[in-house]
């Protein structure tokens, strides 16, 4: 990582970040705690936005830091440390969500269950629920870029580095994600289209 590159999540300069990494690799528990405290909030927020469940987000965050410490010796400094940790977090989420999806396909679909004595609701759900559902239905790549950019504030450069895609690909996926969300929510807004 060039010394002049600034990462807003790394309050230390590159030299101090390099020293922190060296201390973590030498087994210094205080350095491990400092690294964790510096990045945990942003990692958790991103993961929570991607999975929507606090317990699962906490588990994935824990897995992210376990992998970060295990792989820290491979960090070459070609990107910001925060970007490198974000890439690990996204990998953890994708792998975890695939496992969840496989488990859920084994569950019985509620549509095939006998109805309960409660009447069906006919009113439309509120916008927040519809938006969450629409985001969940986006293809994985679109959803990831949308959450990272529009919800968590990552730049297209950071997203590209974290996901291993071109900056232009990130921009295109964001545009497509927004278009799908507009179409999905148009009926809720009474047919409004843009």
Contact map, one row per residue, 1 for C-alpha under 8 A:
11101000000001000000000000000000000000000000000000000000000000000000000000011111000000000000000000000000000000000000000000000000000000000000000000000000000000000000000000000000000000000000000000
11111000000001000000000000000000000000000000000000000000000000000000000000001100000000000000000000000000000000000000000000000000000000000000000000000000000000000000000000000000000000000000000000
11111000000011100000000000000000000000000000000000000000000000000000000000000000000000000000000000000000000000000000000000000000000000000000000000000000000000000000000000000000000000000000000000
01111100000000000000000000000000000000000000000000000000000000000000000000000000000000000000000000000000000000000000000000000000000000000000000000000000000000000000000000000000000000000000000000
11111110000001000000000000000000000000000000000000000000000000000000000000000001000000000000000000000000000000000000000000000000000000000000000000000000000000000000000000000000000000000000000000
00011111010010000000000000000000000000000000000000000000000000000000000000000000000000000000000000000000000000000000000000000000000000000000000000000000000000000000000000000000000000000000000000
00001111111000000000000000000000000000000000000000000000000000000000000000000001010000000000000000000000000000000000000000000000000000000000000000000000000000000000000000000000000000000000000000
00000111111000000000000000000000000000000000000000000000000000000000000000000000000000000000000000000000000000000000000000000000000000000000000000000000000000000000000000000000000000000000000000
00000011111000000000000000000000000001100000000000000000000000000000000000000000010000000000000000000000000000000000000000000000000000000000000000000000000000000000000000000000000000000000000000
00000111111110001000000000000000000001000000000000000000000000000000000000000000110000000000000000000000000000000000000000000000000000000000000000000000000000000000000000000000000000000000000000
00000011111110000000000000000000000000000000000000000000000000000000000000000000000000000000000000000000000000000000000000000000000000000000000000000000000000000000000000000000000000000000000000
00000000011111111000000000000000000000000000000000000000000000000000000000000000000000000000000000000000000000000000000000000000000000000000000000000000000000000000000000000000000000000000000000
00100100011111111000000000000000000000000000000000000000000000000000000000000000000000000000000000000000000000000000000000000000000000000000000000000000000000000000000000000000000000000000000000
11101000000111111100000000000000000000000000000000000000000000000000000000000000000000000000000000000000000000000000000000000000000000000000000000000000000000000000000000000000000000000000000000
00100000000111111110000000000000000000000000000000000000000000000000000000000000000000000000000000000000000000000000000000000000000000000000000000000000000000000000000000000000000000000000000000
00000000000111111111000000000000000000000000000000000000000000000000000000000000000000000000000000000000000000000000000000000000000000000000000000000000000000000000000000000000000000000000000000
00000000010111111111100000000000000000000000000000000000000000000000000000000000000000000000000000000000000000000000000000000000000000000000000000000000000000000000000000000000000000000000000000
00000000000001111111110000000000000000000000000000000000000000000000000000000000000000000000000000000000000000000000000000000000000000000000000000000000000000000000000000000000000000000000000000
00000000000000111111111000000000000000000000000000000000000000000000000000000000000000000000000000000000000000000000000000000000000000000000000000000000000000000000000000000000000000000000000000
00000000000000011111111100000010001000000000000000000000000000000000000000000000000000000000000000000000000000000000000000000000000000000000000000000000000000000000000000000000000000000000000000
00000000000000001111111110000010000000000000000000000000000000000000000100000000000000000000000000000000000000000000000000000000000000000000000000000000000000000000000000000000000000000000000000
00000000000000000111111111000000000000000000000000000000000000000000000000000000000000000000000000000000000000000000000000000000000000000000000000000000000000000000000000000000000000000000000000
00000000000000000011111111110010000000000000000000000000000000000000000000000000000000000000000000000000000000000000000000000000000000000000000000000000000000000000000000000000000000000000000000
00000000000000000001111111111011000000000000000000000000000000000000100000000000000000000000000000000000000000000000000000000000000000000000000000000000000000000000000000000000000000000000000000
00000000000000000000111111110000000000000000000000000000000000000000100110000000000000000000000000000000000000000000000000000000000000000000000000000000000000000000000000000000000000000000000000
00000000000000000000011111110000000000000000000000000000000000000000000000000000000000000000000000000000000000000000000000000000000000000000000000000000000000000000000000000000000000000000000000
00000000000000000000001111111001000000000000000000000000000000000000000000000000000000000000000000000000000000000000000000000000000000000000000000000000000000000000000000000000000000000000000000
00000000000000000000001111111111000000000000000000000000000000000000000000000000000000000000000000000000000000000000000000000000000000000000000000000000000000000000000000000000000000000000000000
00000000000000000000000100111111100000000000000000000000000000000000000000000000000000000000000000000000000000000000000000000000000000000000000000000000000000000000000000000000000000000000000000
00000000000000000000000000011111110000000000000000000000000000000000000000000000000000000000000000000000000000000000000000000000000000000000000000000000000000000000000000000000000000000000000000
00000000000000000001101100011111111000000000000000000000000000000000000000000000000000000000000000000000000000000000000000000000000000000000000000000000000000000000000000000000000000000000000000
00000000000000000000000100111111111100000000000000000000000000000000000000000000000000000000000000000000000000000000000000000000000000000000000000000000000000000000000000000000000000000000000000
00000000000000000000000000001111111110000000000000000000000000000000000000000000000000000000000000000000000000000000000000000000000000000000000000000000000000000000000000000000000000000000000000
00000000000000000000000000000111111111000000000000000000000000000000000000000000000000000000000000000000000000000000000000000000000000000000000000000000000000000000000000000000000000000000000000
00000000000000000001000000000011111111100000000000000000000000000000000000000000000000000000000000000000000000000000000000000000000000000000000000000000000000000000000000000000000000000000000000
00000000000000000000000000000001111111110000000000000000000000001000000000000000000000000000000000000000000000000000000000000000000000000000000000000000000000000000000000000000000000000000000000
00000000000000000000000000000000111111111000000000000000000000000000000000000000000000000000000000000000000000000000000000000000000000000000000000000000000000000000000000000000000000000000000000
00000000110000000000000000000000011111111000000000000000000000000000000000000000000000000000000000000000000000000000000000000000000000000000000000000000000000000000000000000000000000000000000000
00000000100000000000000000000000001111111110000000000000000000000000000000000000010000000000000000000000000000000000000000000000000000000000000000000000000000000000000000000000000000000000000000
00000000000000000000000000000000000111111111000000000000000010000000000000000000000000000000000000000000000000000000000000000000000000000000000000000000000000000000000000000000000000000000000000
00000000000000000000000000000000000011111111100000000000000000000000000000000000000000000000000000000000000000000000000000000000000000000000000000000000000000000000000000000000000000000000000000
00000000000000000000000000000000000000111111110000000000000000000000000000000000000000000000000000000000000000000000000000000000000000000000000000000000000000000000000000000000000000000000000000
00000000000000000000000000000000000000111111111000000000000010000000000000000000000011001000000000000000000000000000000000000000000000000000000000000000000000000000000000000000000000000000000000
00000000000000000000000000000000000000011111111100000000110010000000000000000000000000000000000000000000000000000000000000000000000000000000000000000000000000000000000000000000000000000000000000
00000000000000000000000000000000000000001111111110000000000000000000000000000000000000000000000000000000000000000000000000000000000000000000000000000001000000000000000000000000000000000000000000
00000000000000000000000000000000000000000111111111000000000000000000000000000000000000000000000000000000000000000000000000000000000000000000000000110001000000000000000000000000000000000000000000
00000000000000000000000000000000000000000011111111100000100110000000000000000000000000001100100000000000000000000000000000000000000000000000000000000000000000000000000000000000000000000000000000
00000000000000000000000000000000000000000001111111111101110000000000000000000000000000000000000000000000000000000000000000000000000000000000000000000000000000000000000000000000000000000000000000
00000000000000000000000000000000000000000000111111110000000000000000000000000000000000000000000000000000000000000000000000000000000000000000000000100010000000000000000000000000000000000000000000
00000000000000000000000000000000000000000000011111110000000000000000000000000000000000000000100000000000000000000000000000000000000000000000001100100000000000000000000000000000000000000000000000
00000000000000000000000000000000000000000000001111111001100000000000000000000000000000000000100010000000000000000000000000000000000000000000000000000000000000000000000000000000000000000000000000
00000000000000000000000000000000000000000000000111111100100000000000000000000000000000000000000000000000000000000000000000000000000000000000000000000000000000000000000000000000000000000000000000
00000000000000000000000000000000000000000000000100111111100000000000000000000000000000000000000000000000000000000000000000000000000000000000000000000000000000000000000000000000000000000000000000
00000000000000000000000000000000000000000000000100011111110000000000000000000000000000000000000000000000000000000000000000000000000000000000000000000000000000000000000000000000000000000000000000
00000000000000000000000000000000000000000000000000001111111000000000000000000000000000000000000000000000000000000000000000000000000000000000000000000000000000000000000000000000000000000000000000
00000000000000000000000000000000000000000000000100101111111100000000000000000000000000000000000000000000000000000000000000000000000000000000000000000000000000000000000000000000000000000000000000
00000000000000000000000000000000000000000001001100111111111110000000000000000000000000000000000000000000000000000000000000000000000000000000000000000000000000000000000000000000000000000000000000
00000000000000000000000000000000000000000001000100000111111111000000000000000000000000000000000000000000000000000000000000000000000000000000000000000000000000000000000000000000000000000000000000
00000000000000000000000000000000000000000000000000000011111111100000000000000000000000000000000000000000000000000000000000000000000000000000000000000000000000000000000000000000000000000000000000
00000000000000000000000000000000000000000000001000000001111111110000000000000000000000001001100100000000000000000000000000000000000000000000000000000000000000000000000000000000000000000000000000
00000000000000000000000000000000000000010011001000000000111111111000000000000000000000001000000000000000000000000000000000000000000000000000000000000000000000000000000000000000000000000000000000
00000000000000000000000000000000000000000000000000000000011111111100000000000000000000000000000000000000000000000000000000000000000000000000000000000000000000000000000000000000000000000000000000
00000000000000000000000000000000000000000000000000000000001111111110000000000000000000000001000000000000000000000000000000000000000000000000000000000000000000000000000000000000000000000000000000
00000000000000000000000000000000000000000000000000000000000111111111000000000000000010011001000000000000000000000000000000000000000000000000000000000000000000000000000000000000000000000000000000
00000000000000000000000000000000000100000000000000000000000011111111100000000000000000000000000000000000000000000000000000000000000000000000000000000000000000000000000000000000000000000000000000
00000000000000000000000000000000000000000000000000000000000001111111110000000000000000000000000000000000000000000000000000000000000000000000000000000000000000000000000000000000000000000000000000
00000000000000000000000000000000000000000000000000000000000000111111111000000000000000010000000000000000000000000000000000000000000000000000000000000000000000000000000000000000000000000000000000
00000000000000000000000000000000000000000000000000000000000000011111111100000000000010010000000000000000000000000000000000000000000000000000000000000000000000000000000000000000000000000000000000
00000000000000000000000110000000000000000000000000000000000000001111111100000000000000000000000000000000000000000000000000000000000000000000000000000000000000000000000000000000000000000000000000
00000000000000000000000000000000000000000000000000000000000000000111111110000000000000000000000000000000000000000000000000000000000000000000000000000000000000000000000000000000000000000000000000
00000000000000000000000000000000000000000000000000000000000000000011111111100000000000000000000000000000000000000000000000000000000000000000000000000000000000000000000000000000000000000000000000
00000000000000000000100010000000000000000000000000000000000000000001111111100000000000000000000000000000000000000000000000000000000000000000000000000000000000000000000000000000000000000000000000
00000000000000000000000010000000000000000000000000000000000000000000011111100000000000000000000000000000000000000000000000000000000000000000000000000000000000000000000000000000000000000000000000
00000000000000000000000000000000000000000000000000000000000000000000001111110000000000000000000000000000000000000000000000000000000000000000000000000000000000000000000000000000000000000000000000
00000000000000000000000000000000000000000000000000000000000000000000001111111000100100000000000000000000000000000000000000000000000000000000000000000000000000000000000000000000000000000000000000
10000000000000000000000000000000000000000000000000000000000000000000000001111100000000000000000000000000000000000000000000000000000000000000000000000000000000000000000000000000000000000000000000
11000000000000000000000000000000000000000000000000000000000000000000000000111111100000000000000000000000000000000000000000000000000000000000000000000000000000000000000000000000000000000000000000
11000000000000000000000000000000000000000000000000000000000000000000000000011111000000000000000000000000000000000000000000000000000000000000000000000000000000000000000000000000000000000000000000
10000000000000000000000000000000000000000000000000000000000000000000000000001111101100000000000000000000000000000000000000000000000000000000000000000000000000001000000000000000000000000000000000
10001010000000000000000000000000000000000000000000000000000000000000000000001111111100000000000000000000000000000000000000000000000000000000000000000000000000000000000000000000000000000000000000
00000000010000000000000000000000000000000000000000000000000000000000000000101011111110000000000000000000000000000000000000000000000000000000000000000000000000000000000000000000000000000000000000
00000010110000000000000000000000000000100000000000000000000000000000000000000001111111000000000000000000000000000000000000000000000000000000000000000000000000000000000000000000000000000000000000
00000000000000000000000000000000000000000000000000000000000000000000000000000011111111100000000000000000000000000000000000000000000000000000000000000000000001001100000000000000000000000000000000
00000000000000000000000000000000000000000000000000000000000000000000000000100011111111110000000000000000000000000000000000000000000000000000000000000000000000000100000000000000000000000000000000
00000000000000000000000000000000000000000010000000000000000000010001000000000000111111111000000000000000000000000000000000000000000000000000000000000000000000000000000000000000000000000000000000
00000000000000000000000000000000000000000010000000000000000000000000000000000000011111111100000000000000000000000000000000000000000000000000000000000000000000000100000000000000000000000000000000
00000000000000000000000000000000000000000000000000000000000000000000000000000000001111111110000000000000000000000000000000000000000000000000000000000000000000001110000000000000000000000000000000
00000000000000000000000000000000000000000000000000000000000000010011000000000000000111111111000000000000000000000000000000000000000000000000000000000000000000000000000000000000000000000000000000
00000000000000000000000000000000000000000010001000000000000110010000000000000000000011111111100000000000000000000000000000000000000000000000000000000000000000000000000000000000000000000000000000
00000000000000000000000000000000000000000000001000000000000000000000000000000000000001111111110000000000000000000000000000000000000000000000000000000000000000000010000000000000000000000000000000
00000000000000000000000000000000000000000000000000000000000000000000000000000000000000111111111000000000000000000000000000000000000000000000000000000000000000000000000000000000000000000000000000
00000000000000000000000000000000000000000000000000000000000100110000000000000000000000011111111100000000000000000000000000000000000000000000000000000000000000000000000000000000000000000000000000
00000000000000000000000000000000000000000000001001100000000100000000000000000000000000001111111110000000000000000000000000000000000000000000000000000000000000000000000000000000000000000000000000
00000000000000000000000000000000000000000000000000000000000000000000000000000000000000000111111111000000000000000000000000000000000000000000000000000000000000000000000000000000000000000000000000
00000000000000000000000000000000000000000000000000000000000000000000000000000000000000000011111111100000000000000000000000000000000000000000000000000000000000000000000000000000000000000000000000
00000000000000000000000000000000000000000000000000000000000100000000000000000000000000000001111111110000000000000000000000000000000000000000000000000000000000000000000000000000000000000000000000
00000000000000000000000000000000000000000000000000100000000000000000000000000000000000000000111111111000000000000000000000000000000000000000000000000000000000000000000000000000000000000000000000
00000000000000000000000000000000000000000000000000000000000000000000000000000000000000000000011111111100000000000000000000000000000000000000000000000000000000000000000000000000000000000000000000
00000000000000000000000000000000000000000000000000000000000000000000000000000000000000000000001111111110000000000000000000000000000000000000000000000000000000000000000000000000000000000000000000
00000000000000000000000000000000000000000000000000000000000000000000000000000000000000000000000111111111000000000000000000000000000000000000000000000000000000000000000000000000000000000000000000
00000000000000000000000000000000000000000000000000000000000000000000000000000000000000000000000011111111100000000000000000000000000000000000000000000000000000000000000000000000000000000000000000
00000000000000000000000000000000000000000000000000000000000000000000000000000000000000000000000001111111110000000000000000000000000000000000000000000000000000000000000000000000000000000000000000
00000000000000000000000000000000000000000000000000000000000000000000000000000000000000000000000000111111111000000000000000000000000000000000000000000000000000000000000000000000000000000000000000
00000000000000000000000000000000000000000000000000000000000000000000000000000000000000000000000000011111111000000000000000000000000000000000000000000000000000000000000000000000000000000000000000
00000000000000000000000000000000000000000000000000000000000000000000000000000000000000000000000000001111111100000000000000000000000000000000000000000000000000000000000000000000000000000000000000
00000000000000000000000000000000000000000000000000000000000000000000000000000000000000000000000000000111111100000000000000000000000000000000000000000000000000000000000000000000000000000000000000
00000000000000000000000000000000000000000000000000000000000000000000000000000000000000000000000000000011111110000000000000000000000000000000000000000000000000000000000000000000000000000000000000
00000000000000000000000000000000000000000000000000000000000000000000000000000000000000000000000000000000111111011000000000000000000000000000000000000000000000000000000000000000000000000000000000
00000000000000000000000000000000000000000000000000000000000000000000000000000000000000000000000000000000001111111000000000000000000000000000000000000000000000000000000000000000000000000000000000
00000000000000000000000000000000000000000000000000000000000000000000000000000000000000000000000000000000000111111000000000000000000000000000000000000000000000000000000000000000000000000000000000
00000000000000000000000000000000000000000000000000000000000000000000000000000000000000000000000000000000000011111000000000000000000000000000000000000000000000000000000000000000000000000000000000
00000000000000000000000000000000000000000000000000000000000000000000000000000000000000000000000000000000000111111100000000000000000000000000000000000000000000000000000000000000000000000000000000
00000000000000000000000000000000000000000000000000000000000000000000000000000000000000000000000000000000000111111110000000000000000000000000000000000000000000000000000000000000000000000000000000
00000000000000000000000000000000000000000000000000000000000000000000000000000000000000000000000000000000000000011111000000000000000000000000000000000000000000000000000000000000000000000000000000
00000000000000000000000000000000000000000000000000000000000000000000000000000000000000000000000000000000000000001111100000000000000000000000000000000000000000000000000000000000000000000000000000
00000000000000000000000000000000000000000000000000000000000000000000000000000000000000000000000000000000000000000111110000000000000000000000000000000000000000000000000000000000000000000000000000
00000000000000000000000000000000000000000000000000000000000000000000000000000000000000000000000000000000000000000011111000000000000000000000000000000000000000000000000000000000000000000000000000
00000000000000000000000000000000000000000000000000000000000000000000000000000000000000000000000000000000000000000001111100000000000000000000000000000000000000000000000000000000000000000000000000
00000000000000000000000000000000000000000000000000000000000000000000000000000000000000000000000000000000000000000000111110000000000000000000000000000000000000000000000000000000000000000000000000
00000000000000000000000000000000000000000000000000000000000000000000000000000000000000000000000000000000000000000000011111000000000000000000000000000000000000000000000000000000000000000000000000
00000000000000000000000000000000000000000000000000000000000000000000000000000000000000000000000000000000000000000000001111100000000000000000000000000000000000000000000000000000000000000000000000
00000000000000000000000000000000000000000000000000000000000000000000000000000000000000000000000000000000000000000000000111110000000000000000000000000000000000000000000000000000000000000000000000
00000000000000000000000000000000000000000000000000000000000000000000000000000000000000000000000000000000000000000000000011111000000000000000000000000000000000000000000000000000000000000000000000
00000000000000000000000000000000000000000000000000000000000000000000000000000000000000000000000000000000000000000000000001111100000000000000000000000000000000000000000000000000000000000001000000
00000000000000000000000000000000000000000000000000000000000000000000000000000000000000000000000000000000000000000000000000111110110000000000000000000000000000000000000000000000000000000000000000
00000000000000000000000000000000000000000000000000000000000000000000000000000000000000000000000000000000000000000000000000011111110000000000000000000000000000000000000000000000000000000000000000
00000000000000000000000000000000000000000000000000000000000000000000000000000000000000000000000000000000000000000000000000001111111000000000000000000000000000000000000000000000000000000001000000
00000000000000000000000000000000000000000000000000000000000000000000000000000000000000000000000000000000000000000000000000000111111100000000000000000000000000000000000000000000000000000000000000
00000000000000000000000000000000000000000000000000000000000000000000000000000000000000000000000000000000000000000000000000001111111110000000000000000000000000000000000000000000000000000000000000
00000000000000000000000000000000000000000000000000000000000000000000000000000000000000000000000000000000000000000000000000001111111111000000000000000000000000000000000000000000000000001000000000
00000000000000000000000000000000000000000000000000000000000000000000000000000000000000000000000000000000000000000000000000000011111111100000000000000000000000000000000000000000000010001000000000
00000000000000000000000000000000000000000000000000000000000000000000000000000000000000000000000000000000000000000000000000000001111111110000000000000000000000000000000000000000000000000000000000
00000000000000000000000000000000000000000000000000000000000000000000000000000000000000000000000000000000000000000000000000000000111111111000000000000000000000000000000000000000000000000000000000
00000000000000000000000000000000000000000000000000000000000000000000000000000000000000000000000000000000000000000000000000000000011111111100000000000000000000000000000000000000000010011000000000
00000000000000000000000000000000000000000000000000000000000000000000000000000000000000000000000000000000000000000000000000000000001111111100001000000000000000000000000000000000000010000000000000
00000000000000000000000000000000000000000000000000000000000000000000000000000000000000000000000000000000000000000000000000000000000111111100001000000000000000000000000000000000000000000000000000
00000000000000000000000000000000000000000000000000000000000000000000000000000000000000000000000000000000000000000000000000000000000011111110000000000000000000000000000000000000000000000000000000
00000000000000000000000000000000000000000000000000000000000000000000000000000000000000000000000000000000000000000000000000000000000001111111011000000000000000000000000000000000100100000000000000
00000000000000000000000000000000000000000000000000000000000000000000000000000000000000000000000000000000000000000000000000000000000000001111111000000000000000000000000000000000000000000000000000
00000000000000000000000000000000000000000000000000000000000000000000000000000000000000000000000000000000000000000000000000000000000000000111111100000000000000000000000000000000000000000000000000
00000000000000000000000000000000000000000000000000000000000000000000000000000000000000000000000000000000000000000000000000000000000000000011111110000000000000000000000000001000000000000000000000
00000000000000000000000000000000000000000000000000000000000000000000000000000000000000000000000000000000000000000000000000000000000000000111111111000000000000000000000000001101100000000000000000
00000000000000000000000000000000000000000000000001000000000000000000000000000000000000000000000000000000000000000000000000000000000000110111111111100000000000000000000000000000100000000000000000
00000000000000000000000000000000000000000000000001000000000000000000000000000000000000000000000000000000000000000000000000000000000000000001111111110000000000000000000000000000000000000000000000
00000000000000000000000000000000000000000000000000000000000000000000000000000000000000000000000000000000000000000000000000000000000000000000111111111000000000100000000001001100000000000000000000
00000000000000000000000000000000000000000000000000000000000000000000000000000000000000000000000000000000000000000000000000000000000000000000011111111110000000000000000000001100110000000000000000
00000000000000000000000000000000000000000000010011000000000000000000000000000000000000000000000000000000000000000000000000000000000000000000001111111111000000000000000000000000000000000000000000
00000000000000000000000000000000000000000000010000000000000000000000000000000000000000000000000000000000000000000000000000000000000000000000000111111111110000100000000000000000000000000000000000
00000000000000000000000000000000000000000000000000000000000000000000000000000000000000000000000000000000000000000000000000000000000000000000000011111111111100100000000000000100000000000000000000
00000000000000000000000000000000000000000000000000000000000000000000000000000000000000000000000000000000000000000000000000000000000000000000000001111111110000000000000000000000000000000000000000
00000000000000000000000000000000000000000000000010000000000000000000000000000000000000000000000000000000000000000000000000000000000000000000000001111111100000000000000000000000000000000000000000
00000000000000000000000000000000000000000000110000000000000000000000000000000000000000000000000000000000000000000000000000000000000000000000000000111111110000000000000000000000000000000000000000
00000000000000000000000000000000000000000000000000000000000000000000000000000000000000000000000000000000000000000000000000000000000000000000000000011111111000000000000000000000000000000000000000
00000000000000000000000000000000000000000000000000000000000000000000000000000000000000000000000000000000000000000000000000000000000000000000000000011101111101100000000000000000000000000000000000
00000000000000000000000000000000000000000000000000000000000000000000000000000000000000000000000000000000000000000000000000000000000000000000000000001000111111100000000000000000000000000000000000
00000000000000000000000000000000000000000000000000000000000000000000000000000000000000000000000000000000000000000000000000000000000000000000000000001000011111110000001101100000000000000000000000
00000000000000000000000000000000000000000000000000000000000000000000000000000000000000000000000000000000000000000000000000000000000000000000000000000000001111111000001000000000000000000000000000
00000000000000000000000000000000000000000000000000000000000000000000000000000000001000000000000000000000000000000000000000000000000000000000000000000000011111111100000000000000000000000000000000
00000000000000000000000000000000000000000000000000000000000000000000000000000000000000000000000000000000000000000000000000000000000000000000000010011000011111111110101001000000000000000000000000
00000000000000000000000000000000000000000000000000000000000000000000000000000000000000000000000000000000000000000000000000000000000000000000000000000000000111111111111011000000000000000000000000
00000000000000000000000000000000000000000000000000000000000000000000000000000010001000100000000000000000000000000000000000000000000000000000000000000000000011111111110000000000000000000000000000
00000000000000000000000000000000000000000000000000000000000000000000000000000000001101100000000000000000000000000000000000000000000000000000000000000000000001111111100000000000000000000000000000
00000000000000000000000000000000000000000000000000000000000000000000000000000000000000100100000000000000000000000000000000000000000000000000000000000000000000111111100000000000000000000000000000
00000000000000000000000000000000000000000000000000000000000000000000000000000000000000000000000000000000000000000000000000000000000000000000000000000000000000011111110000000000000000000000000000
00000000000000000000000000000000000000000000000000000000000000000000000000000000000000000000000000000000000000000000000000000000000000000000000000000000000000111111111011000000000000000000000000
00000000000000000000000000000000000000000000000000000000000000000000000000000000000000000000000000000000000000000000000000000000000000000000000000000000000000011001111111000000000000000000000000
00000000000000000000000000000000000000000000000000000000000000000000000000000000000000000000000000000000000000000000000000000000000000000000000000000000000110110000111111100000000000000000000000
00000000000000000000000000000000000000000000000000000000000000000000000000000000000000000000000000000000000000000000000000000000000000000000000000000000000100000000011111110000000000000000000000
00000000000000000000000000000000000000000000000000000000000000000000000000000000000000000000000000000000000000000000000000000000000000000000000000000000000000010000111111111000000000000000000000
00000000000000000000000000000000000000000000000000000000000000000000000000000000000000000000000000000000000000000000000000000000000000000000000010000000000100110000111111111100000000000000000000
00000000000000000000000000000000000000000000000000000000000000000000000000000000000000000000000000000000000000000000000000000000000000000000000000000000000100000000001111111110000000000000000000
00000000000000000000000000000000000000000000000000000000000000000000000000000000000000000000000000000000000000000000000000000000000000000000000000000000000000000000000111111111000000000000000000
00000000000000000000000000000000000000000000000000000000000000000000000000000000000000000000000000000000000000000000000000000000000000000000110011000000000000000000000011111111100000000000000000
00000000000000000000000000000000000000000000000000000000000000000000000000000000000000000000000000000000000000000000000000000000000000000000010011001000000000000000000001111111110000000000000000
00000000000000000000000000000000000000000000000000000000000000000000000000000000000000000000000000000000000000000000000000000000000000000000000000000000000000000000000000111111111000000000000000
00000000000000000000000000000000000000000000000000000000000000000000000000000000000000000000000000000000000000000000000000000000000000000000010000000000000000000000000000011111111100000000000000
00000000000000000000000000000000000000000000000000000000000000000000000000000000000000000000000000000000000000000000000000000000000000000100011001000000000000000000000000001111111110000000000000
00000000000000000000000000000000000000000000000000000000000000000000000000000000000000000000000000000000000000000000000000000000000000000000000001000000000000000000000000000111111111000000000000
00000000000000000000000000000000000000000000000000000000000000000000000000000000000000000000000000000000000000000000000000000000000000000000000000000000000000000000000000000011111111100000000000
00000000000000000000000000000000000000000000000000000000000000000000000000000000000000000000000000000000000000000000000000000000000000000100000000000000000000000000000000000001111111110000000000
00000000000000000000000000000000000000000000000000000000000000000000000000000000000000000000000000000000000000000000000000000000001001100000000000000000000000000000000000000000111111111000000000
00000000000000000000000000000000000000000000000000000000000000000000000000000000000000000000000000000000000000000000000000000000000000000000000000000000000000000000000000000000011111111100000011
00000000000000000000000000000000000000000000000000000000000000000000000000000000000000000000000000000000000000000000000000000000000000000000000000000000000000000000000000000000001111111110000010
00000000000000000000000000000000000000000000000000000000000000000000000000000000000000000000000000000000000000000000000000000000000001000000000000000000000000000000000000000000000111111110000000
00000000000000000000000000000000000000000000000000000000000000000000000000000000000000000000000000000000000000000000000000000000011001000000000000000000000000000000000000000000000011111111100000
00000000000000000000000000000000000000000000000000000000000000000000000000000000000000000000000000000000000000000000000000000000000000000000000000000000000000000000000000000000000001111111111110
00000000000000000000000000000000000000000000000000000000000000000000000000000000000000000000000000000000000000000000000000000000000000000000000000000000000000000000000000000000000000111111111100
00000000000000000000000000000000000000000000000000000000000000000000000000000000000000000000000000000000000000000000000000010010000000000000000000000000000000000000000000000000000000001111111000
00000000000000000000000000000000000000000000000000000000000000000000000000000000000000000000000000000000000000000000000000000000000000000000000000000000000000000000000000000000000000001111111100
00000000000000000000000000000000000000000000000000000000000000000000000000000000000000000000000000000000000000000000000000000000000000000000000000000000000000000000000000000000000000000111111100
00000000000000000000000000000000000000000000000000000000000000000000000000000000000000000000000000000000000000000000000000000000000000000000000000000000000000000000000000000000000000000111111110
00000000000000000000000000000000000000000000000000000000000000000000000000000000000000000000000000000000000000000000000000000000000000000000000000000000000000000000000000000000000000000110111111
00000000000000000000000000000000000000000000000000000000000000000000000000000000000000000000000000000000000000000000000000000000000000000000000000000000000000000000000000000000000001100100001111
00000000000000000000000000000000000000000000000000000000000000000000000000000000000000000000000000000000000000000000000000000000000000000000000000000000000000000000000000000000000001000000000111
